């Protein structure tokens, strides 16, 4: 399996620290984003929006099975 990354949210004062551990050149590199509540909420909304955009581009239209009759 490939190298993996992790993300962890830790309470910090009146905000949150987002700790990301990324494999770079096969070595773990830790990045910490210290955010206040407003920044953390904006970051969360941005991540959800990006995920929704990616999902929409990957699956532009739902694939539905053909209708079946159950009253026969």
Secondary structure, 3 states (H helix, E strand, C coil): CCCCCEEEEEEECCEEEEEEEEEECCEEEEEEEEEEHHHHHHHHHHHHHHHHHHHHHHCCCCCCCCCCCCCC
